[in-house]
Amino acid sequence: RRAPLSPQRTFLVDESDSGLFLIGTLMLIGTALWWNMWMSPIIDFDSLWYHLPTMVNWYQSGTLAIPDHETIPAYYPFTWELLSLLFLLPFHADAFVTVPNLIAWIVFGCSIYALSGMCGATRLSALVACCLALSAPLVTEHMLSLHVDFPMAAFFLAGLYFLLSLHRSRSGWDAAFFVVSLALLCGIKTSGLIYGALL
């Protein structure tokens, strides 16, 4: 006589457990990026030719004068460089000048998460989208340089979220954060004026 078949066991992962796992993954990625930013020197061309010399010029001259074209062969609004300068002055070295990139990384991820939820995505789906975007090679590579394209993208998404939220809630806080995001977007790079106009 054949024994009756026992019911198969299914192992289902709770959505909250998956969310905690993704949050832990993001924290691990952020910690690894922080370590790489601290240990890796800045070696890319644009950073060494445009962005870092601007901060060094400010540091050595003791003023915030815009460098001439003979010193810096390109023009940027230099808002992001000014923020990076705050991490150069206390240490008298450029080891931590890429720390603002980590701020942009957090803003980028939070904006994706918030916009996903606004579009109707579940919490887990929004976290998956956030995790995929923040761990993309194109994003992590920008963390080790002074390129301003990634910060500009982060504050564009932040401005988009606060604009949509302002349209729904008419909150003064949303208006204030939208203005700050728009100001940073336009102050990071000249092309930010075009993206700001799209908002």
BELMO-V55865 format. One record per run of one state. SS is the DSSP state (hx for helix, st for strand, lp for the rest). FROM is the first residue (numbers start at 1). TO is the last residue. If there is no record, write none. Layout:
ss: [SS & SS]
from: [FROM & FROM]
to: [TO & TO]
This chain:
ss: [lp & hx & lp & hx & lp & hx & lp & hx & lp & hx & lp & hx & lp & hx & lp & hx & lp & hx & lp]
from: [1 & 15 & 40 & 45 & 62 & 79 & 90 & 99 & 119 & 123 & 135 & 137 & 143 & 149 & 170 & 172 & 189 & 192 & 199]
to: [14 & 39 & 44 & 61 & 78 & 89 & 98 & 118 & 122 & 134 & 136 & 142 & 148 & 169 & 171 & 188 & 191 & 198 & 199]
